Amino acid sequence: MTWSYTLTLGATPVALSSVIPAADVTRVRAAKFLSVQPDGGNGGPLYVGGSNAGALTSSTNYGFRLEGGASGVPPAPFIWEDTNAASLLSEFWVAGATGLSLHIFLKD
């Protein structure tokens, strides 16, 4: 099954899994295919860190950076594929300015 969610950042880093409603958590724990794309209206970058960084993910402590949009056009999505579905969404942490959004599409 495929799923899509939008994560809007607050003041502290959050795991991708935090956006999943309680009703879906038992079904959407890991992903075979994961696409994350910053919103076109984002005025700044997003930083993605691993579970080892967790809540310490920041602009100086991250695994990769996702650029903000330009003139309302979102950048290309970042794609992650794991045919074993062993990539837990709780292992991906996101940091950025409050109010920035990240669109998530995944296949379980």
MODELLER restraints for C-alpha pairs under 7 A, 6 or more apart:
rsr = mdl.restraints
at = mdl.atoms
rsr.add(forms.Gaussian(group=physical.xy_distance, feature=features.Distance(at['CA:1:A'], at['CA:107:A']), mean=5.81, stdev=0.5))
rsr.add(forms.Gaussian(group=physical.xy_distance, feature=features.Distance(at['CA:1:A'], at['CA:108:A']), mean=6.01, stdev=0.5))
rsr.add(forms.Gaussian(group=physical.xy_distance, feature=features.Distance(at['CA:2:A'], at['CA:106:A']), mean=5.67, stdev=0.5))
rsr.add(forms.Gaussian(group=physical.xy_distance, feature=features.Distance(at['CA:2:A'], at['CA:107:A']), mean=4.46, stdev=0.5))
rsr.add(forms.Gaussian(group=physical.xy_distance, feature=features.Distance(at['CA:2:A'], at['CA:108:A']), mean=6.61, stdev=0.5))
rsr.add(forms.Gaussian(group=physical.xy_distance, feature=features.Distance(at['CA:3:A'], at['CA:105:A']), mean=5.73, stdev=0.5))
rsr.add(forms.Gaussian(group=physical.xy_distance, feature=features.Distance(at['CA:3:A'], at['CA:106:A']), mean=5.36, stdev=0.5))
rsr.add(forms.Gaussian(group=physical.xy_distance, feature=features.Distance(at['CA:3:A'], at['CA:107:A']), mean=6.41, stdev=0.5))
rsr.add(forms.Gaussian(group=physical.xy_distance, feature=features.Distance(at['CA:4:A'], at['CA:104:A']), mean=5.45, stdev=0.5))
rsr.add(forms.Gaussian(group=physical.xy_distance, feature=features.Distance(at['CA:4:A'], at['CA:105:A']), mean=4.41, stdev=0.5))
rsr.add(forms.Gaussian(group=physical.xy_distance, feature=features.Distance(at['CA:4:A'], at['CA:106:A']), mean=6.47, stdev=0.5))
rsr.add(forms.Gaussian(group=physical.xy_distance, feature=features.Distance(at['CA:5:A'], at['CA:19:A']), mean=6.91, stdev=0.5))
rsr.add(forms.Gaussian(group=physical.xy_distance, feature=features.Distance(at['CA:5:A'], at['CA:103:A']), mean=6.04, stdev=0.5))
rsr.add(forms.Gaussian(group=physical.xy_distance, feature=features.Distance(at['CA:5:A'], at['CA:104:A']), mean=5.15, stdev=0.5))
rsr.add(forms.Gaussian(group=physical.xy_distance, feature=features.Distance(at['CA:5:A'], at['CA:105:A']), mean=6.65, stdev=0.5))
rsr.add(forms.Gaussian(group=physical.xy_distance, feature=features.Distance(at['CA:6:A'], at['CA:101:A']), mean=6.64, stdev=0.5))
rsr.add(forms.Gaussian(group=physical.xy_distance, feature=features.Distance(at['CA:6:A'], at['CA:102:A']), mean=5.67, stdev=0.5))
rsr.add(forms.Gaussian(group=physical.xy_distance, feature=features.Distance(at['CA:6:A'], at['CA:103:A']), mean=4.54, stdev=0.5))
rsr.add(forms.Gaussian(group=physical.xy_distance, feature=features.Distance(at['CA:6:A'], at['CA:104:A']), mean=5.98, stdev=0.5))
rsr.add(forms.Gaussian(group=physical.xy_distance, feature=features.Distance(at['CA:7:A'], at['CA:19:A']), mean=5.85, stdev=0.5))
rsr.add(forms.Gaussian(group=physical.xy_distance, feature=features.Distance(at['CA:7:A'], at['CA:101:A']), mean=5.52, stdev=0.5))
rsr.add(forms.Gaussian(group=physical.xy_distance, feature=features.Distance(at['CA:7:A'], at['CA:102:A']), mean=5.11, stdev=0.5))
rsr.add(forms.Gaussian(group=physical.xy_distance, feature=features.Distance(at['CA:7:A'], at['CA:103:A']), mean=6.38, stdev=0.5))
rsr.add(forms.Gaussian(group=physical.xy_distance, feature=features.Distance(at['CA:8:A'], at['CA:99:A']), mean=5.75, stdev=0.5))
rsr.add(forms.Gaussian(group=physical.xy_distance, feature=features.Distance(at['CA:8:A'], at['CA:100:A']), mean=5.69, stdev=0.5))
rsr.add(forms.Gaussian(group=physical.xy_distance, feature=features.Distance(at['CA:8:A'], at['CA:101:A']), mean=4.34, stdev=0.5))
rsr.add(forms.Gaussian(group=physical.xy_distance, feature=features.Distance(at['CA:8:A'], at['CA:102:A']), mean=6.46, stdev=0.5))
rsr.add(forms.Gaussian(group=physical.xy_distance, feature=features.Distance(at['CA:9:A'], at['CA:96:A']), mean=6.85, stdev=0.5))
rsr.add(forms.Gaussian(group=physical.xy_distance, feature=features.Distance(at['CA:9:A'], at['CA:97:A']), mean=6.92, stdev=0.5))
rsr.add(forms.Gaussian(group=physical.xy_distance, feature=features.Distance(at['CA:9:A'], at['CA:98:A']), mean=5.19, stdev=0.5))
rsr.add(forms.Gaussian(group=physical.xy_distance, feature=features.Distance(at['CA:9:A'], at['CA:99:A']), mean=5.28, stdev=0.5))
rsr.add(forms.Gaussian(group=physical.xy_distance, feature=features.Distance(at['CA:9:A'], at['CA:100:A']), mean=5.51, stdev=0.5))
rsr.add(forms.Gaussian(group=physical.xy_distance, feature=features.Distance(at['CA:9:A'], at['CA:101:A']), mean=6.21, stdev=0.5))
rsr.add(forms.Gaussian(group=physical.xy_distance, feature=features.Distance(at['CA:10:A'], at['CA:98:A']), mean=4.53, stdev=0.5))
rsr.add(forms.Gaussian(group=physical.xy_distance, feature=features.Distance(at['CA:10:A'], at['CA:99:A']), mean=6.25, stdev=0.5))
rsr.add(forms.Gaussian(group=physical.xy_distance, feature=features.Distance(at['CA:11:A'], at['CA:98:A']), mean=5.37, stdev=0.5))
rsr.add(forms.Gaussian(group=physical.xy_distance, feature=features.Distance(at['CA:12:A'], at['CA:95:A']), mean=6.78, stdev=0.5))
rsr.add(forms.Gaussian(group=physical.xy_distance, feature=features.Distance(at['CA:13:A'], at['CA:55:A']), mean=5.31, stdev=0.5))
rsr.add(forms.Gaussian(group=physical.xy_distance, feature=features.Distance(at['CA:13:A'], at['CA:57:A']), mean=6.29, stdev=0.5))
rsr.add(forms.Gaussian(group=physical.xy_distance, feature=features.Distance(at['CA:13:A'], at['CA:93:A']), mean=6.40, stdev=0.5))
rsr.add(forms.Gaussian(group=physical.xy_distance, feature=features.Distance(at['CA:13:A'], at['CA:94:A']), mean=5.33, stdev=0.5))
rsr.add(forms.Gaussian(group=physical.xy_distance, feature=features.Distance(at['CA:13:A'], at['CA:95:A']), mean=4.42, stdev=0.5))
rsr.add(forms.Gaussian(group=physical.xy_distance, feature=features.Distance(at['CA:14:A'], at['CA:55:A']), mean=6.68, stdev=0.5))
rsr.add(forms.Gaussian(group=physical.xy_distance, feature=features.Distance(at['CA:14:A'], at['CA:93:A']), mean=5.35, stdev=0.5))
rsr.add(forms.Gaussian(group=physical.xy_distance, feature=features.Distance(at['CA:14:A'], at['CA:94:A']), mean=5.45, stdev=0.5))
rsr.add(forms.Gaussian(group=physical.xy_distance, feature=features.Distance(at['CA:14:A'], at['CA:95:A']), mean=6.82, stdev=0.5))
rsr.add(forms.Gaussian(group=physical.xy_distance, feature=features.Distance(at['CA:15:A'], at['CA:90:A']), mean=5.28, stdev=0.5))
rsr.add(forms.Gaussian(group=physical.xy_distance, feature=features.Distance(at['CA:15:A'], at['CA:91:A']), mean=6.85, stdev=0.5))
rsr.add(forms.Gaussian(group=physical.xy_distance, feature=features.Distance(at['CA:15:A'], at['CA:92:A']), mean=5.55, stdev=0.5))
rsr.add(forms.Gaussian(group=physical.xy_distance, feature=features.Distance(at['CA:15:A'], at['CA:93:A']), mean=4.17, stdev=0.5))
rsr.add(forms.Gaussian(group=physical.xy_distance, feature=features.Distance(at['CA:15:A'], at['CA:94:A']), mean=6.22, stdev=0.5))
rsr.add(forms.Gaussian(group=physical.xy_distance, feature=features.Distance(at['CA:16:A'], at['CA:89:A']), mean=5.40, stdev=0.5))
rsr.add(forms.Gaussian(group=physical.xy_distance, feature=features.Distance(at['CA:16:A'], at['CA:90:A']), mean=5.97, stdev=0.5))
rsr.add(forms.Gaussian(group=physical.xy_distance, feature=features.Distance(at['CA:16:A'], at['CA:92:A']), mean=5.73, stdev=0.5))
rsr.add(forms.Gaussian(group=physical.xy_distance, feature=features.Distance(at['CA:16:A'], at['CA:93:A']), mean=6.04, stdev=0.5))
rsr.add(forms.Gaussian(group=physical.xy_distance, feature=features.Distance(at['CA:17:A'], at['CA:89:A']), mean=4.93, stdev=0.5))
rsr.add(forms.Gaussian(group=physical.xy_distance, feature=features.Distance(at['CA:17:A'], at['CA:90:A']), mean=4.96, stdev=0.5))
rsr.add(forms.Gaussian(group=physical.xy_distance, feature=features.Distance(at['CA:28:A'], at['CA:108:A']), mean=6.27, stdev=0.5))
rsr.add(forms.Gaussian(group=physical.xy_distance, feature=features.Distance(at['CA:29:A'], at['CA:88:A']), mean=5.72, stdev=0.5))
rsr.add(forms.Gaussian(group=physical.xy_distance, feature=features.Distance(at['CA:29:A'], at['CA:89:A']), mean=6.13, stdev=0.5))
rsr.add(forms.Gaussian(group=physical.xy_distance, feature=features.Distance(at['CA:30:A'], at['CA:85:A']), mean=5.58, stdev=0.5))
rsr.add(forms.Gaussian(group=physical.xy_distance, feature=features.Distance(at['CA:30:A'], at['CA:86:A']), mean=5.95, stdev=0.5))
rsr.add(forms.Gaussian(group=physical.xy_distance, feature=features.Distance(at['CA:30:A'], at['CA:87:A']), mean=5.21, stdev=0.5))
rsr.add(forms.Gaussian(group=physical.xy_distance, feature=features.Distance(at['CA:30:A'], at['CA:88:A']), mean=4.20, stdev=0.5))
rsr.add(forms.Gaussian(group=physical.xy_distance, feature=features.Distance(at['CA:30:A'], at['CA:89:A']), mean=5.73, stdev=0.5))
rsr.add(forms.Gaussian(group=physical.xy_distance, feature=features.Distance(at['CA:30:A'], at['CA:108:A']), mean=6.28, stdev=0.5))
rsr.add(forms.Gaussian(group=physical.xy_distance, feature=features.Distance(at['CA:31:A'], at['CA:85:A']), mean=4.89, stdev=0.5))
rsr.add(forms.Gaussian(group=physical.xy_distance, feature=features.Distance(at['CA:31:A'], at['CA:86:A']), mean=6.89, stdev=0.5))
rsr.add(forms.Gaussian(group=physical.xy_distance, feature=features.Distance(at['CA:31:A'], at['CA:87:A']), mean=5.73, stdev=0.5))
rsr.add(forms.Gaussian(group=physical.xy_distance, feature=features.Distance(at['CA:31:A'], at['CA:88:A']), mean=6.64, stdev=0.5))
rsr.add(forms.Gaussian(group=physical.xy_distance, feature=features.Distance(at['CA:31:A'], at['CA:106:A']), mean=6.22, stdev=0.5))
rsr.add(forms.Gaussian(group=physical.xy_distance, feature=features.Distance(at['CA:31:A'], at['CA:107:A']), mean=5.71, stdev=0.5))
rsr.add(forms.Gaussian(group=physical.xy_distance, feature=features.Distance(at['CA:31:A'], at['CA:108:A']), mean=4.58, stdev=0.5))
rsr.add(forms.Gaussian(group=physical.xy_distance, feature=features.Distance(at['CA:32:A'], at['CA:81:A']), mean=5.55, stdev=0.5))
rsr.add(forms.Gaussian(group=physical.xy_distance, feature=features.Distance(at['CA:32:A'], at['CA:82:A']), mean=4.64, stdev=0.5))
rsr.add(forms.Gaussian(group=physical.xy_distance, feature=features.Distance(at['CA:32:A'], at['CA:83:A']), mean=5.12, stdev=0.5))
rsr.add(forms.Gaussian(group=physical.xy_distance, feature=features.Distance(at['CA:32:A'], at['CA:84:A']), mean=6.44, stdev=0.5))
rsr.add(forms.Gaussian(group=physical.xy_distance, feature=features.Distance(at['CA:32:A'], at['CA:85:A']), mean=4.26, stdev=0.5))
rsr.add(forms.Gaussian(group=physical.xy_distance, feature=features.Distance(at['CA:32:A'], at['CA:107:A']), mean=5.76, stdev=0.5))
rsr.add(forms.Gaussian(group=physical.xy_distance, feature=features.Distance(at['CA:32:A'], at['CA:108:A']), mean=5.56, stdev=0.5))
rsr.add(forms.Gaussian(group=physical.xy_distance, feature=features.Distance(at['CA:33:A'], at['CA:80:A']), mean=5.89, stdev=0.5))
rsr.add(forms.Gaussian(group=physical.xy_distance, feature=features.Distance(at['CA:33:A'], at['CA:81:A']), mean=4.54, stdev=0.5))
rsr.add(forms.Gaussian(group=physical.xy_distance, feature=features.Distance(at['CA:33:A'], at['CA:82:A']), mean=6.31, stdev=0.5))
rsr.add(forms.Gaussian(group=physical.xy_distance, feature=features.Distance(at['CA:33:A'], at['CA:106:A']), mean=5.31, stdev=0.5))
rsr.add(forms.Gaussian(group=physical.xy_distance, feature=features.Distance(at['CA:33:A'], at['CA:107:A']), mean=5.09, stdev=0.5))
rsr.add(forms.Gaussian(group=physical.xy_distance, feature=features.Distance(at['CA:34:A'], at['CA:79:A']), mean=5.79, stdev=0.5))
rsr.add(forms.Gaussian(group=physical.xy_distance, feature=features.Distance(at['CA:34:A'], at['CA:80:A']), mean=5.03, stdev=0.5))
rsr.add(forms.Gaussian(group=physical.xy_distance, feature=features.Distance(at['CA:34:A'], at['CA:81:A']), mean=6.29, stdev=0.5))
rsr.add(forms.Gaussian(group=physical.xy_distance, feature=features.Distance(at['CA:34:A'], at['CA:105:A']), mean=5.84, stdev=0.5))
rsr.add(forms.Gaussian(group=physical.xy_distance, feature=features.Distance(at['CA:34:A'], at['CA:106:A']), mean=4.41, stdev=0.5))
rsr.add(forms.Gaussian(group=physical.xy_distance, feature=features.Distance(at['CA:34:A'], at['CA:107:A']), mean=6.71, stdev=0.5))
rsr.add(forms.Gaussian(group=physical.xy_distance, feature=features.Distance(at['CA:35:A'], at['CA:77:A']), mean=6.07, stdev=0.5))
rsr.add(forms.Gaussian(group=physical.xy_distance, feature=features.Distance(at['CA:35:A'], at['CA:78:A']), mean=5.58, stdev=0.5))
rsr.add(forms.Gaussian(group=physical.xy_distance, feature=features.Distance(at['CA:35:A'], at['CA:79:A']), mean=4.57, stdev=0.5))
rsr.add(forms.Gaussian(group=physical.xy_distance, feature=features.Distance(at['CA:35:A'], at['CA:80:A']), mean=6.36, stdev=0.5))
rsr.add(forms.Gaussian(group=physical.xy_distance, feature=features.Distance(at['CA:35:A'], at['CA:104:A']), mean=5.76, stdev=0.5))
rsr.add(forms.Gaussian(group=physical.xy_distance, feature=features.Distance(at['CA:35:A'], at['CA:105:A']), mean=5.05, stdev=0.5))
rsr.add(forms.Gaussian(group=physical.xy_distance, feature=features.Distance(at['CA:35:A'], at['CA:106:A']), mean=6.19, stdev=0.5))
rsr.add(forms.Gaussian(group=physical.xy_distance, feature=features.Distance(at['CA:36:A'], at['CA:77:A']), mean=5.44, stdev=0.5))
rsr.add(forms.Gaussian(group=physical.xy_distance, feature=features.Distance(at['CA:36:A'], at['CA:78:A']), mean=5.31, stdev=0.5))
rsr.add(forms.Gaussian(group=physical.xy_distance, feature=features.Distance(at['CA:36:A'], at['CA:79:A']), mean=6.71, stdev=0.5))
rsr.add(forms.Gaussian(group=physical.xy_distance, feature=features.Distance(at['CA:36:A'], at['CA:102:A']), mean=6.52, stdev=0.5))
rsr.add(forms.Gaussian(group=physical.xy_distance, feature=features.Distance(at['CA:36:A'], at['CA:103:A']), mean=5.59, stdev=0.5))
rsr.add(forms.Gaussian(group=physical.xy_distance, feature=features.Distance(at['CA:36:A'], at['CA:104:A']), mean=4.68, stdev=0.5))
rsr.add(forms.Gaussian(group=physical.xy_distance, feature=features.Distance(at['CA:36:A'], at['CA:105:A']), mean=6.50, stdev=0.5))
rsr.add(forms.Gaussian(group=physical.xy_distance, feature=features.Distance(at['CA:37:A'], at['CA:75:A']), mean=6.91, stdev=0.5))
rsr.add(forms.Gaussian(group=physical.xy_distance, feature=features.Distance(at['CA:37:A'], at['CA:76:A']), mean=6.68, stdev=0.5))
rsr.add(forms.Gaussian(group=physical.xy_distance, feature=features.Distance(at['CA:37:A'], at['CA:77:A']), mean=4.30, stdev=0.5))
rsr.add(forms.Gaussian(group=physical.xy_distance, feature=features.Distance(at['CA:37:A'], at['CA:78:A']), mean=6.29, stdev=0.5))
rsr.add(forms.Gaussian(group=physical.xy_distance, feature=features.Distance(at['CA:37:A'], at['CA:102:A']), mean=5.63, stdev=0.5))
rsr.add(forms.Gaussian(group=physical.xy_distance, feature=features.Distance(at['CA:37:A'], at['CA:103:A']), mean=5.11, stdev=0.5))
rsr.add(forms.Gaussian(group=physical.xy_distance, feature=features.Distance(at['CA:37:A'], at['CA:104:A']), mean=6.66, stdev=0.5))
rsr.add(forms.Gaussian(group=physical.xy_distance, feature=features.Distance(at['CA:38:A'], at['CA:66:A']), mean=6.85, stdev=0.5))
rsr.add(forms.Gaussian(group=physical.xy_distance, feature=features.Distance(at['CA:38:A'], at['CA:68:A']), mean=6.16, stdev=0.5))
rsr.add(forms.Gaussian(group=physical.xy_distance, feature=features.Distance(at['CA:38:A'], at['CA:69:A']), mean=6.88, stdev=0.5))
rsr.add(forms.Gaussian(group=physical.xy_distance, feature=features.Distance(at['CA:38:A'], at['CA:74:A']), mean=6.16, stdev=0.5))
rsr.add(forms.Gaussian(group=physical.xy_distance, feature=features.Distance(at['CA:38:A'], at['CA:75:A']), mean=6.76, stdev=0.5))
rsr.add(forms.Gaussian(group=physical.xy_distance, feature=features.Distance(at['CA:38:A'], at['CA:101:A']), mean=6.04, stdev=0.5))
rsr.add(forms.Gaussian(group=physical.xy_distance, feature=features.Distance(at['CA:38:A'], at['CA:102:A']), mean=4.46, stdev=0.5))
rsr.add(forms.Gaussian(group=physical.xy_distance, feature=features.Distance(at['CA:38:A'], at['CA:103:A']), mean=6.08, stdev=0.5))
rsr.add(forms.Gaussian(group=physical.xy_distance, feature=features.Distance(at['CA:39:A'], at['CA:69:A']), mean=6.33, stdev=0.5))
rsr.add(forms.Gaussian(group=physical.xy_distance, feature=features.Distance(at['CA:39:A'], at['CA:74:A']), mean=5.46, stdev=0.5))
rsr.add(forms.Gaussian(group=physical.xy_distance, feature=features.Distance(at['CA:39:A'], at['CA:101:A']), mean=5.43, stdev=0.5))
rsr.add(forms.Gaussian(group=physical.xy_distance, feature=features.Distance(at['CA:39:A'], at['CA:102:A']), mean=5.74, stdev=0.5))
rsr.add(forms.Gaussian(group=physical.xy_distance, feature=features.Distance(at['CA:39:A'], at['CA:103:A']), mean=6.62, stdev=0.5))
rsr.add(forms.Gaussian(group=physical.xy_distance, feature=features.Distance(at['CA:40:A'], at['CA:68:A']), mean=6.86, stdev=0.5))
rsr.add(forms.Gaussian(group=physical.xy_distance, feature=features.Distance(at['CA:40:A'], at['CA:69:A']), mean=4.10, stdev=0.5))
rsr.add(forms.Gaussian(group=physical.xy_distance, feature=features.Distance(at['CA:40:A'], at['CA:70:A']), mean=6.45, stdev=0.5))
rsr.add(forms.Gaussian(group=physical.xy_distance, feature=features.Distance(at['CA:40:A'], at['CA:72:A']), mean=4.32, stdev=0.5))
rsr.add(forms.Gaussian(group=physical.xy_distance, feature=features.Distance(at['CA:40:A'], at['CA:73:A']), mean=4.44, stdev=0.5))
rsr.add(forms.Gaussian(group=physical.xy_distance, feature=features.Distance(at['CA:40:A'], at['CA:74:A']), mean=3.66, stdev=0.5))
rsr.add(forms.Gaussian(group=physical.xy_distance, feature=features.Distance(at['CA:41:A'], at['CA:69:A']), mean=5.66, stdev=0.5))
rsr.add(forms.Gaussian(group=physical.xy_distance, feature=features.Distance(at['CA:41:A'], at['CA:72:A']), mean=4.86, stdev=0.5))
rsr.add(forms.Gaussian(group=physical.xy_distance, feature=features.Distance(at['CA:42:A'], at['CA:68:A']), mean=5.01, stdev=0.5))
rsr.add(forms.Gaussian(group=physical.xy_distance, feature=features.Distance(at['CA:42:A'], at['CA:69:A']), mean=5.40, stdev=0.5))
rsr.add(forms.Gaussian(group=physical.xy_distance, feature=features.Distance(at['CA:42:A'], at['CA:100:A']), mean=5.48, stdev=0.5))
rsr.add(forms.Gaussian(group=physical.xy_distance, feature=features.Distance(at['CA:42:A'], at['CA:101:A']), mean=6.76, stdev=0.5))
rsr.add(forms.Gaussian(group=physical.xy_distance, feature=features.Distance(at['CA:43:A'], at['CA:68:A']), mean=5.63, stdev=0.5))
rsr.add(forms.Gaussian(group=physical.xy_distance, feature=features.Distance(at['CA:43:A'], at['CA:69:A']), mean=6.67, stdev=0.5))
rsr.add(forms.Gaussian(group=physical.xy_distance, feature=features.Distance(at['CA:44:A'], at['CA:67:A']), mean=6.73, stdev=0.5))
rsr.add(forms.Gaussian(group=physical.xy_distance, feature=features.Distance(at['CA:44:A'], at['CA:68:A']), mean=4.76, stdev=0.5))
rsr.add(forms.Gaussian(group=physical.xy_distance, feature=features.Distance(at['CA:45:A'], at['CA:65:A']), mean=6.71, stdev=0.5))
rsr.add(forms.Gaussian(group=physical.xy_distance, feature=features.Distance(at['CA:45:A'], at['CA:66:A']), mean=5.52, stdev=0.5))
rsr.add(forms.Gaussian(group=physical.xy_distance, feature=features.Distance(at['CA:45:A'], at['CA:67:A']), mean=4.42, stdev=0.5))
rsr.add(forms.Gaussian(group=physical.xy_distance, feature=features.Distance(at['CA:45:A'], at['CA:68:A']), mean=4.72, stdev=0.5))
rsr.add(forms.Gaussian(group=physical.xy_distance, feature=features.Distance(at['CA:45:A'], at['CA:96:A']), mean=6.53, stdev=0.5))
rsr.add(forms.Gaussian(group=physical.xy_distance, feature=features.Distance(at['CA:46:A'], at['CA:65:A']), mean=5.81, stdev=0.5))
rsr.add(forms.Gaussian(group=physical.xy_distance, feature=features.Distance(at['CA:46:A'], at['CA:66:A']), mean=5.03, stdev=0.5))
rsr.add(forms.Gaussian(group=physical.xy_distance, feature=features.Distance(at['CA:46:A'], at['CA:67:A']), mean=6.47, stdev=0.5))
rsr.add(forms.Gaussian(group=physical.xy_distance, feature=features.Distance(at['CA:46:A'], at['CA:94:A']), mean=6.72, stdev=0.5))
rsr.add(forms.Gaussian(group=physical.xy_distance, feature=features.Distance(at['CA:46:A'], at['CA:95:A']), mean=5.80, stdev=0.5))
rsr.add(forms.Gaussian(group=physical.xy_distance, feature=features.Distance(at['CA:46:A'], at['CA:96:A']), mean=4.80, stdev=0.5))
rsr.add(forms.Gaussian(group=physical.xy_distance, feature=features.Distance(at['CA:47:A'], at['CA:58:A']), mean=6.33, stdev=0.5))
rsr.add(forms.Gaussian(group=physical.xy_distance, feature=features.Distance(at['CA:47:A'], at['CA:59:A']), mean=6.18, stdev=0.5))
rsr.add(forms.Gaussian(group=physical.xy_distance, feature=features.Distance(at['CA:47:A'], at['CA:62:A']), mean=5.89, stdev=0.5))
rsr.add(forms.Gaussian(group=physical.xy_distance, feature=features.Distance(at['CA:47:A'], at['CA:64:A']), mean=6.08, stdev=0.5))
rsr.add(forms.Gaussian(group=physical.xy_distance, feature=features.Distance(at['CA:47:A'], at['CA:65:A']), mean=4.61, stdev=0.5))
rsr.add(forms.Gaussian(group=physical.xy_distance, feature=features.Distance(at['CA:47:A'], at['CA:66:A']), mean=6.22, stdev=0.5))
rsr.add(forms.Gaussian(group=physical.xy_distance, feature=features.Distance(at['CA:47:A'], at['CA:94:A']), mean=5.56, stdev=0.5))
rsr.add(forms.Gaussian(group=physical.xy_distance, feature=features.Distance(at['CA:47:A'], at['CA:95:A']), mean=5.10, stdev=0.5))
rsr.add(forms.Gaussian(group=physical.xy_distance, feature=features.Distance(at['CA:47:A'], at['CA:96:A']), mean=6.20, stdev=0.5))
rsr.add(forms.Gaussian(group=physical.xy_distance, feature=features.Distance(at['CA:48:A'], at['CA:57:A']), mean=6.95, stdev=0.5))
rsr.add(forms.Gaussian(group=physical.xy_distance, feature=features.Distance(at['CA:48:A'], at['CA:62:A']), mean=5.54, stdev=0.5))
rsr.add(forms.Gaussian(group=physical.xy_distance, feature=features.Distance(at['CA:48:A'], at['CA:63:A']), mean=5.69, stdev=0.5))
rsr.add(forms.Gaussian(group=physical.xy_distance, feature=features.Distance(at['CA:48:A'], at['CA:64:A']), mean=5.42, stdev=0.5))
rsr.add(forms.Gaussian(group=physical.xy_distance, feature=features.Distance(at['CA:48:A'], at['CA:65:A']), mean=6.18, stdev=0.5))
rsr.add(forms.Gaussian(group=physical.xy_distance, feature=features.Distance(at['CA:48:A'], at['CA:92:A']), mean=6.58, stdev=0.5))
rsr.add(forms.Gaussian(group=physical.xy_distance, feature=features.Distance(at['CA:48:A'], at['CA:93:A']), mean=5.45, stdev=0.5))
rsr.add(forms.Gaussian(group=physical.xy_distance, feature=features.Distance(at['CA:48:A'], at['CA:94:A']), mean=4.57, stdev=0.5))
rsr.add(forms.Gaussian(group=physical.xy_distance, feature=features.Distance(at['CA:48:A'], at['CA:95:A']), mean=6.51, stdev=0.5))
rsr.add(forms.Gaussian(group=physical.xy_distance, feature=features.Distance(at['CA:49:A'], at['CA:57:A']), mean=5.42, stdev=0.5))
rsr.add(forms.Gaussian(group=physical.xy_distance, feature=features.Distance(at['CA:49:A'], at['CA:62:A']), mean=4.34, stdev=0.5))
rsr.add(forms.Gaussian(group=physical.xy_distance, feature=features.Distance(at['CA:49:A'], at['CA:63:A']), mean=4.69, stdev=0.5))
rsr.add(forms.Gaussian(group=physical.xy_distance, feature=features.Distance(at['CA:49:A'], at['CA:64:A']), mean=6.87, stdev=0.5))
rsr.add(forms.Gaussian(group=physical.xy_distance, feature=features.Distance(at['CA:49:A'], at['CA:92:A']), mean=5.96, stdev=0.5))
rsr.add(forms.Gaussian(group=physical.xy_distance, feature=features.Distance(at['CA:49:A'], at['CA:93:A']), mean=5.05, stdev=0.5))
rsr.add(forms.Gaussian(group=physical.xy_distance, feature=features.Distance(at['CA:49:A'], at['CA:94:A']), mean=6.40, stdev=0.5))
rsr.add(forms.Gaussian(group=physical.xy_distance, feature=features.Distance(at['CA:50:A'], at['CA:63:A']), mean=6.64, stdev=0.5))
rsr.add(forms.Gaussian(group=physical.xy_distance, feature=features.Distance(at['CA:50:A'], at['CA:91:A']), mean=5.53, stdev=0.5))
rsr.add(forms.Gaussian(group=physical.xy_distance, feature=features.Distance(at['CA:50:A'], at['CA:92:A']), mean=5.12, stdev=0.5))
rsr.add(forms.Gaussian(group=physical.xy_distance, feature=features.Distance(at['CA:50:A'], at['CA:93:A']), mean=5.98, stdev=0.5))
rsr.add(forms.Gaussian(group=physical.xy_distance, feature=features.Distance(at['CA:51:A'], at['CA:91:A']), mean=4.49, stdev=0.5))
rsr.add(forms.Gaussian(group=physical.xy_distance, feature=features.Distance(at['CA:51:A'], at['CA:92:A']), mean=6.24, stdev=0.5))
rsr.add(forms.Gaussian(group=physical.xy_distance, feature=features.Distance(at['CA:51:A'], at['CA:93:A']), mean=6.83, stdev=0.5))
rsr.add(forms.Gaussian(group=physical.xy_distance, feature=features.Distance(at['CA:54:A'], at['CA:93:A']), mean=5.77, stdev=0.5))
rsr.add(forms.Gaussian(group=physical.xy_distance, feature=features.Distance(at['CA:57:A'], at['CA:93:A']), mean=6.67, stdev=0.5))
rsr.add(forms.Gaussian(group=physical.xy_distance, feature=features.Distance(at['CA:57:A'], at['CA:94:A']), mean=6.80, stdev=0.5))
rsr.add(forms.Gaussian(group=physical.xy_distance, feature=features.Distance(at['CA:57:A'], at['CA:95:A']), mean=6.05, stdev=0.5))
rsr.add(forms.Gaussian(group=physical.xy_distance, feature=features.Distance(at['CA:58:A'], at['CA:95:A']), mean=5.65, stdev=0.5))
rsr.add(forms.Gaussian(group=physical.xy_distance, feature=features.Distance(at['CA:67:A'], at['CA:75:A']), mean=6.75, stdev=0.5))
rsr.add(forms.Gaussian(group=physical.xy_distance, feature=features.Distance(at['CA:68:A'], at['CA:75:A']), mean=6.86, stdev=0.5))
rsr.add(forms.Gaussian(group=physical.xy_distance, feature=features.Distance(at['CA:69:A'], at['CA:75:A']), mean=5.62, stdev=0.5))
rsr.add(forms.Gaussian(group=physical.xy_distance, feature=features.Distance(at['CA:85:A'], at['CA:108:A']), mean=6.89, stdev=0.5))
